[in-house]
Amino acid sequence: APVAQVGTNLTDLRLPRKVTVRELGGCMGPIWPSYYSECSALLFVVDASNPTQISSSCIQLLSVLSAVPLASVPVLVLFNKIDLPCYMSLVEMKSLFRMQDIVSCATQPITMLETSARDGTGLADVLQWLRTAVKDP
């Protein structure tokens, strides 16, 4: 069974330059702002198979988007767990999150993708987005 991320993990990627990805679970939301100044791109992962968390995820996303240090940081919203039979489609998630309203009001560029960390669906698109988002100046 899938387990929620409750700690912090660091992963280094070469895209081609080295990029460090810091994974912070949703329950660690209160400490997220301490990392904003180090952030050059943001991946916000939403469990697309858990409708009971949609409202809290949306509130967290709005909080992140309103943070001054992240005002121009590119954002990728990942609707994950699309491999599960109970997942909500991208159209449903966009509607529930009111993504059209969020994108039109946000100062950052926002991209949305569906993924499955389990079977790899969409991960190539995530890596391509990261390459573009963190390219050398």
Backbone as JSON, one array per atom type, in Angstrom:
{
  "sequence": "APVAQVGTNLTDLRLPRKVTVRELGGCMGPIWPSYYSECSALLFVVDASNPTQISSSCIQLLSVLSAVPLASVPVLVLFNKIDLPCYMSLVEMKSLFRMQDIVSCATQPITMLETSARDGTGLADVLQWLRTAVKDP",
  "N": [[0.84, -1.19, 0.0], [0.45, 2.3, -0.71], [2.48, 4.74, 0.94], [2.39, 7.7, 2.82], [4.62, 10.48, 2.4], [6.65, 11.38, 5.03], [8.99, 12.37, 5.99], [12.15, 13.94, 5.18], [13.86, 13.84, 2.15], [16.84, 13.76, 0.21], [17.89, 14.01, -3.1], [20.17, 13.73, -5.7], [20.3, 14.86, -9.01], [21.42, 14.67, -12.4], [21.17, 16.95, -14.91], [21.77, 18.46, -17.5], [23.48, 19.52, -15.57], [24.27, 19.25, -12.05], [21.57, 18.85, -9.89], [19.91, 19.28, -6.88], [17.31, 17.61, -5.37], [14.96, 18.19, -2.97], [12.86, 16.48, -0.97], [9.95, 17.06, 0.71], [7.58, 16.02, 2.91], [3.97, 16.39, 3.03], [3.01, 16.72, 5.66], [5.0, 18.13, 6.75], [4.65, 20.72, 6.16], [4.68, 23.11, 7.82], [7.44, 23.69, 8.04], [8.3, 24.19, 5.49], [8.67, 26.9, 4.48], [11.25, 27.55, 5.36], [12.95, 26.58, 3.46], [12.48, 27.91, 1.1], [14.1, 30.01, 0.1], [16.23, 28.71, -1.08], [15.22, 27.54, -3.3], [14.94, 26.8, -6.71], [13.2, 25.74, -8.48], [9.96, 24.27, -8.26], [8.35, 21.34, -7.34], [5.21, 20.21, -6.85], [3.5, 17.77, -5.37], [0.55, 15.92, -5.69], [-1.73, 13.62, -4.38], [-3.55, 11.9, -6.51], [-5.32, 9.9, -6.1], [-6.68, 10.17, -3.79], [-9.35, 11.6, -2.75], [-10.11, 12.8, -0.36], [-8.06, 14.4, 0.5], [-7.89, 16.57, -1.14], [-8.83, 19.25, -0.64], [-7.13, 20.13, 1.46], [-4.66, 19.89, 0.18], [-4.94, 21.76, -1.85], [-5.12, 24.14, -0.38], [-2.55, 24.14, 0.75], [-1.03, 24.38, -1.62], [-1.87, 26.93, -2.52], [-0.84, 28.47, -0.44], [1.93, 28.07, -0.77], [2.26, 29.2, -3.34], [1.77, 31.84, -2.78], [3.93, 32.7, -1.35], [6.47, 35.03, -0.95], [9.32, 34.59, -1.55], [9.08, 32.68, -3.54], [7.95, 33.82, -5.73], [8.67, 34.03, -8.44], [9.47, 31.53, -9.15], [9.46, 28.65, -11.14], [6.73, 26.35, -11.26], [5.74, 23.0, -10.93], [2.97, 21.1, -10.9], [2.21, 18.01, -9.83], [0.05, 15.44, -10.44], [-0.18, 12.64, -8.92], [-0.05, 9.01, -8.7], [-1.62, 7.86, -10.68], [-1.79, 5.32, -11.51], [-3.43, 3.87, -9.93], [-6.66, 2.36, -9.49], [-8.63, 4.07, -8.54], [-8.0, 6.68, -9.14], [-8.28, 10.22, -9.83], [-8.94, 11.91, -12.84], [-6.85, 14.13, -14.86], [-8.4, 16.25, -15.8], [-10.51, 16.22, -13.92], [-9.04, 16.77, -11.57], [-7.95, 19.29, -12.15], [-10.3, 20.74, -12.21], [-11.32, 20.42, -9.57], [-9.29, 21.64, -8.1], [-9.52, 24.13, -9.11], [-7.75, 25.05, -11.05], [-7.51, 26.72, -13.3], [-8.21, 29.25, -12.33], [-6.22, 29.53, -10.36], [-3.84, 29.47, -11.88], [-4.22, 31.77, -13.44], [-4.05, 33.77, -11.56], [-1.6, 33.47, -10.33], [1.86, 34.39, -9.86], [3.94, 32.94, -10.75], [5.14, 30.72, -13.37], [3.12, 27.96, -14.11], [2.9, 24.49, -14.47], [1.16, 21.48, -15.21], [1.07, 18.0, -14.65], [0.29, 14.51, -15.09], [1.27, 11.69, -13.2], [2.85, 8.55, -12.4], [4.57, 7.4, -9.89], [5.11, 4.83, -9.25], [4.92, 3.16, -11.61], [6.28, 4.67, -13.44], [5.07, 6.3, -15.34], [4.89, 9.35, -16.99], [7.22, 10.35, -15.84], [9.44, 10.91, -17.47], [8.6, 13.25, -18.68], [8.56, 14.9, -16.43], [11.31, 15.05, -15.82], [12.19, 16.35, -18.15], [10.85, 18.79, -17.86], [12.14, 19.7, -15.54], [14.8, 19.95, -16.51], [14.47, 22.12, -18.24], [13.47, 24.07, -16.47], [15.57, 24.49, -14.64], [17.71, 25.29, -16.13], [21.01, 26.4, -17.1], [21.89, 29.81, -16.51]],
  "CA": [[0.0, 0.0, 0.0], [1.23, 3.54, -0.73], [2.71, 5.36, 2.24], [2.62, 9.14, 2.69], [5.96, 10.96, 2.71], [6.6, 12.09, 6.3], [10.31, 12.9, 6.31], [12.78, 14.7, 4.12], [14.83, 13.07, 1.38], [17.62, 14.5, -0.76], [18.3, 13.22, -4.25], [20.9, 14.51, -6.7], [20.06, 14.5, -10.4], [22.25, 15.37, -13.41], [20.18, 17.33, -15.92], [23.02, 17.77, -17.26], [24.19, 19.95, -14.36], [23.77, 18.63, -10.84], [20.44, 19.49, -9.23], [19.51, 18.56, -5.68], [15.87, 17.61, -5.14], [14.64, 17.99, -1.56], [11.48, 16.02, -0.84], [9.38, 17.36, 2.02], [6.21, 15.52, 2.99], [2.92, 17.37, 3.32], [2.89, 16.98, 7.09], [6.1, 19.02, 7.12], [4.3, 22.03, 5.63], [5.11, 24.24, 8.65], [8.86, 24.04, 7.87], [8.59, 24.46, 4.09], [9.22, 28.23, 4.21], [12.68, 27.66, 5.65], [13.68, 26.13, 2.28], [12.08, 28.67, -0.07], [15.16, 30.85, -0.48], [17.13, 27.83, -1.83], [14.43, 26.87, -4.32], [14.97, 27.35, -8.07], [12.04, 25.15, -9.14], [9.14, 23.62, -7.25], [7.46, 20.25, -7.74], [4.18, 20.06, -5.83], [2.9, 16.47, -5.68], [-0.78, 15.71, -5.15], [-2.22, 12.24, -4.5], [-4.76, 11.93, -7.33], [-6.2, 8.79, -5.75], [-7.23, 10.41, -2.46], [-10.19, 12.8, -2.81], [-10.28, 13.43, 0.95], [-6.97, 15.32, 0.74], [-7.87, 17.6, -2.17], [-8.96, 20.6, -0.1], [-5.92, 20.51, 2.19], [-3.59, 20.05, -0.81], [-5.18, 23.02, -2.54], [-4.74, 25.2, 0.56], [-1.09, 24.15, 0.81], [-0.54, 24.92, -2.88], [-2.1, 28.38, -2.5], [0.12, 29.04, 0.51], [3.24, 28.04, -1.43], [2.26, 30.14, -4.45], [1.72, 33.21, -2.27], [5.18, 33.0, -0.64], [7.26, 36.01, -1.69], [10.55, 34.05, -2.14], [8.77, 31.79, -4.66], [7.11, 34.6, -6.65], [9.02, 33.81, -9.85], [9.99, 30.16, -9.27], [8.55, 27.79, -11.91], [6.05, 25.34, -10.45], [5.17, 21.84, -11.6], [2.01, 20.4, -10.05], [2.15, 16.62, -10.27], [-1.05, 14.64, -9.94], [0.48, 11.33, -8.86], [-0.78, 7.76, -8.41], [-2.62, 7.6, -11.72], [-1.81, 3.88, -11.76], [-4.43, 3.25, -9.06], [-7.97, 2.37, -10.15], [-9.52, 5.11, -8.01], [-7.43, 8.02, -9.36], [-9.08, 11.22, -10.53], [-8.25, 12.34, -14.06], [-6.29, 15.48, -14.87], [-9.53, 17.17, -15.95], [-11.18, 16.29, -12.62], [-8.15, 17.43, -10.6], [-7.9, 20.72, -12.5], [-11.58, 21.32, -11.81], [-11.4, 20.46, -8.11], [-8.3, 22.62, -7.63], [-9.77, 25.41, -9.79], [-6.43, 25.38, -11.56], [-7.56, 27.85, -14.22], [-8.17, 30.45, -11.5], [-4.92, 29.59, -9.71], [-2.84, 29.83, -12.89], [-4.42, 33.15, -13.89], [-3.7, 34.7, -10.48], [-0.24, 33.2, -9.84], [2.96, 35.14, -10.48], [4.87, 31.95, -11.28], [4.64, 29.83, -14.41], [2.65, 26.7, -13.52], [2.67, 23.39, -15.39], [0.53, 20.34, -14.55], [1.27, 16.7, -15.29], [-0.12, 13.3, -14.38], [2.39, 10.77, -13.06], [2.82, 7.39, -11.52], [5.92, 7.1, -9.41], [5.24, 3.37, -9.2], [5.21, 2.53, -12.91], [7.11, 5.57, -14.24], [4.31, 7.12, -16.28], [5.04, 10.79, -16.85], [8.48, 10.77, -15.22], [10.29, 11.52, -18.5], [8.12, 14.63, -18.81], [9.01, 15.62, -15.24], [12.73, 15.32, -16.01], [12.31, 17.36, -19.19], [10.45, 20.06, -17.25], [13.23, 20.11, -14.64], [15.91, 20.42, -17.34], [14.12, 23.46, -18.73], [13.27, 24.98, -15.34], [16.81, 24.79, -13.93], [18.81, 25.43, -17.1], [22.03, 27.38, -16.74], [21.55, 31.16, -16.99]],
  "C": [[0.88, 1.24, 0.0], [1.33, 4.15, 0.66], [3.02, 6.83, 2.01], [4.06, 9.48, 3.08], [5.89, 11.78, 3.99], [7.94, 12.69, 6.69], [10.83, 13.77, 5.2], [13.82, 13.81, 3.45], [15.56, 14.01, 0.44], [18.04, 13.56, -1.86], [19.02, 14.15, -5.22], [20.61, 13.95, -8.08], [21.05, 15.26, -11.28], [21.36, 15.65, -14.61], [20.66, 18.26, -17.01], [23.78, 18.3, -16.04], [23.54, 19.31, -13.14], [22.68, 19.49, -10.21], [20.09, 18.64, -8.03], [18.01, 18.73, -5.49], [15.66, 17.3, -3.66], [13.15, 17.65, -1.49], [11.02, 16.27, 0.59], [7.93, 16.9, 2.02], [5.23, 16.61, 3.38], [2.77, 17.69, 4.79], [4.0, 17.91, 7.59], [5.87, 20.44, 6.6], [4.76, 23.2, 6.5], [6.58, 24.63, 8.48], [9.22, 24.35, 6.42], [9.2, 25.84, 3.87], [10.71, 28.38, 4.49], [13.54, 27.23, 4.46], [13.41, 26.99, 1.04], [13.22, 29.45, -0.71], [16.16, 30.03, -1.31], [16.49, 27.26, -3.09], [14.54, 27.57, -5.68], [13.87, 26.78, -8.95], [11.27, 24.37, -8.08], [8.28, 22.54, -7.89], [6.49, 20.05, -6.59], [3.39, 18.81, -6.19], [1.58, 16.3, -4.94], [-1.17, 14.25, -5.38], [-3.55, 12.26, -5.23], [-5.71, 10.78, -7.01], [-6.89, 9.01, -4.41], [-8.06, 11.7, -2.43], [-10.34, 13.51, -1.46], [-9.17, 14.44, 1.25], [-6.95, 16.51, -0.23], [-7.91, 19.0, -1.56], [-7.7, 21.03, 0.65], [-4.74, 20.7, 1.24], [-3.72, 21.38, -1.53], [-4.78, 24.2, -1.64], [-3.23, 25.29, 0.67], [-0.49, 24.74, -0.46], [-0.71, 26.44, -2.92], [-1.13, 29.09, -1.56], [1.52, 29.13, -0.11], [3.3, 29.11, -2.53], [2.26, 31.6, -3.98], [3.0, 33.61, -1.52], [6.06, 33.91, -1.5], [8.54, 35.42, -2.28], [10.32, 33.16, -3.36], [8.0, 32.5, -5.78], [7.43, 34.36, -8.12], [9.59, 32.41, -10.11], [9.01, 29.32, -10.09], [8.02, 26.65, -11.06], [5.51, 24.24, -11.34], [4.26, 21.14, -10.59], [1.86, 19.0, -10.63], [0.97, 15.93, -9.62], [-0.59, 13.19, -10.05], [-0.51, 10.22, -8.54], [-1.88, 7.49, -9.43], [-2.68, 6.13, -12.1], [-2.87, 3.17, -10.92], [-5.82, 3.37, -9.69], [-8.87, 3.51, -9.7], [-9.0, 6.52, -8.25], [-8.43, 8.93, -10.09], [-8.27, 11.73, -11.73], [-7.72, 13.76, -13.93], [-7.41, 16.51, -14.99], [-10.26, 17.33, -14.62], [-10.33, 17.05, -11.6], [-8.08, 18.93, -10.88], [-9.18, 21.42, -12.05], [-11.66, 21.47, -10.29], [-10.45, 21.5, -7.51], [-8.59, 24.03, -8.14], [-8.47, 25.95, -10.36], [-6.45, 26.56, -12.53], [-7.5, 29.16, -13.45], [-6.8, 30.62, -10.84], [-3.85, 30.06, -10.69], [-3.0, 31.3, -13.3], [-4.03, 34.16, -12.83], [-2.25, 34.55, -10.01], [0.78, 34.06, -10.56], [3.96, 34.2, -11.13], [4.26, 31.23, -12.49], [4.29, 28.48, -13.78], [2.36, 25.71, -14.63], [2.03, 22.26, -14.59], [0.76, 19.08, -15.35], [0.66, 15.6, -14.43], [1.08, 12.37, -14.33], [2.0, 9.53, -12.27], [4.26, 7.11, -11.13], [6.16, 5.6, -9.4], [5.62, 2.77, -10.54], [5.99, 3.45, -13.87], [6.38, 6.44, -15.24], [4.52, 8.6, -15.97], [6.38, 11.26, -16.31], [9.46, 11.38, -16.24], [9.89, 12.98, -18.72], [8.54, 15.49, -17.63], [10.48, 16.0, -15.39], [12.95, 16.39, -17.08], [11.91, 18.73, -18.65], [11.55, 20.59, -16.34], [14.42, 20.64, -15.42], [15.67, 21.86, -17.82], [14.06, 24.47, -17.59], [14.58, 25.39, -14.67], [18.01, 24.94, -14.88], [19.77, 26.52, -16.65], [21.65, 28.74, -17.3], [22.4, 31.58, -18.17]]
}
